[in-house]
Amino acid sequence: MIFEFIDNPKLGLLKAGMTREEVKNIFQSKVFEFKKTPICKVTTEAYSDLDIHAFYDDETNKLEGLEIFQPNRLIIAEDASILATDMQHFLRILTNKKIKFEHDLMGLNLMNNRIKIYVPHKDESVAECACVYIDLREGCSLNIKSK
């Protein structure tokens, strides 16, 4: 699937506050529920066929974020595509487009921490962006460009 980051919390198809049924209706795929950690109050939904995890708020049980894995793609600014992208190449794209980012121990943070990119082995010369977490609570949403 190809997802598109929308810098507006209301314009995208996937947004914070959606019910589990609404999310399931969008993905229309087999779902497996699990607790991400032992202290979680609610389950995470894994859409294994689609390589997506949906996270829900512990208090409201409403959508708060999506974790998207390869081979999916996330478009953040026209041709700036995340996932299965060499991190050094992606950093050049971010710099050229003047998109601010921060490094941390796990990878990269973009768009005021609304996009968190996991980059295993980020100190290697060909480190890939392996998965991305979109925090929908922070004023953004997602569209699906193609399945």
N, C-alpha and C positions, 0 to 999 in steps of 0.2 A: 504494500500500500504506500501511497505517497500522501503525506500529511502536509498541510500548509499552516504555519504559525500566523495567527491573527492577533495584532496588537490592540485588540479590543475584546473585552470579556463577553460581549453579547452577540457579536456578528458571526461567530463560527458555529459549526454544527455540534461540536463537542465543547461543553463549557462547564464550569464549576456549578455545583448544585443540582446536577441531573440525577434522577433516580437510577437504580440498577436496571430497571426495566427499559428505561429510555436508552441507556448505553447498550444493552443487549439487542434492542431493536435496530440500532445503527450497525453494529458489527455482525449480527445474524450468523454467529458461529458458536461452536461448542465451547462451553465455559467450565473451568475448574476453579473452585474457591479454596483458598488457603489463608492461614494467618502468616503474615510476613515475619513477625516476631512473636514470642510467647506472650508479650504484654499487650498486643493489639486487641482492641475490643471488637472490631469488625473484620471481616475477611477481605482479602484482595481477590479480584477476579483475574484469572489467567485465560486469555484467549490464545491457547497454544498454537492453533492452526494459523493464527495471524501474527504471532510473536508480539503480543501486546499484554500489558498488565494494567488493570484499572484499580485505582486506590480511592478509598472512601473515607470520609471524615468519621472519627470515632464517636462523635456525639450525634451527628445528624444522619449518618449513613448515606450521605450524598457525595457525588463525585468530587474529588479534589485534585486529582492528577492522573496522568498517564505515563507509563514507562514503555517506550517503543524500542524494539530491538531490530537488528539486521535480520532480514534483508530489506526491511521497510526504509523509507526515506522521510526526512523532515526538511521542508523548504522554509527558510527563514527570511530570505530577501532575494527574490527573483531566482537567481541561479546558485544561491548559497545553500547547498544540500548537505545535511548532516547524516551520518551513519555510513559505515563502510568507506569512509573517506580518510585518507591519510591525514593525520592531525596537522602536520606541517603545511600541507596544501590548504587545509581548512583555515589555518591561522593566517595565511597569506590572503585568502578571500575576505576574512573578517577585517584585516588591516586595510585592504583596498576599498572595502565598502564602509570603512570608518565605524564598524560595529565594535563597541567596547566589550571586553571580556576579561575575566579573571581566571588565574590558575589556582587550583587547590590540589590536595593530595590525590583526589579521585579523578581529576580531569579539568574541565572547563565550565565556567558559569557565564551565561550570557543574559542579556535583557533583564538586568536587575534581579538575577537569580530565578527568573521564571523558566529558564532552560538550563538544565544541568546535564552535562555530557560526561559519561563515564569513558575514560580512556585508559584501559589497562596497559601496562608497560609503556607509559607515556614518555619515559626517558629513552626509549629505543628510537632509532632513526625512522622506522616505518610504522609507528604506533597508529592504530585505527581507532576511530570513534565507534565504540561497540554498542552503546545504547544511550538513550536520552530520556530524561524525566522532564515532563512539562508540568509545572505547578500552576494549575488553572485558577487557584485562589488568588493569584497575584495580578489579576487584571489582564488575562489573555484567553484565547480560545483556539480551537483547531478546526480546520476544514479537511475533508478527505478529497484530494484531487483525483485519485484513481485507486481502484482496488486491485 
